[in-house]
Amino acid sequence: MFATVNRDEDSEPLEFPEAVPRPGDPPEAGPDAGPPKHTGTSAGSPTAEELTRFFL
């Protein structure tokens, strides 16, 4: 975004950046795959108690 602000108005737009894989995303998920499907809680998901302690 910063690079496009200081460019000439008539210049070609920059290429869209490549998506960076995030921890927990399946390897086949790409930028066009949409949001991940939730299939219940995973082993790494925080419990309700952990979330309460985190946010309070």
C-alpha positions, 0 to 999 in steps of 0.5 A, spaced: 500 500 500 505 504 501 509 503 495 503 505 491 501 511 494 508 515 492 507 512 485 505 516 479 498 516 477 499 514 470 504 508 472 502 501 472 499 498 478 503 493 482 502 486 482 498 483 488 502 480 493 503 473 494 499 470 500 503 468 506 501 461 509 499 461 516 500 456 521 494 451 522 492 452 514 492 446 510 497 446 505 492 446 499 489 452 502 490 458 497 488 465 496 482 462 492 480 457 497 476 461 502 475 461 509 477 454 512 472 449 514 471 448 522 470 441 523 470 441 531 475 443 536 482 441 534 487 439 539 491 446 539 484 450 540 484 454 547 478 452 552 473 456 554 476 457 560 483 459 557 479 464 553 476 467 559 483 468 562 486 471 556 480 476 555 479 478 562 
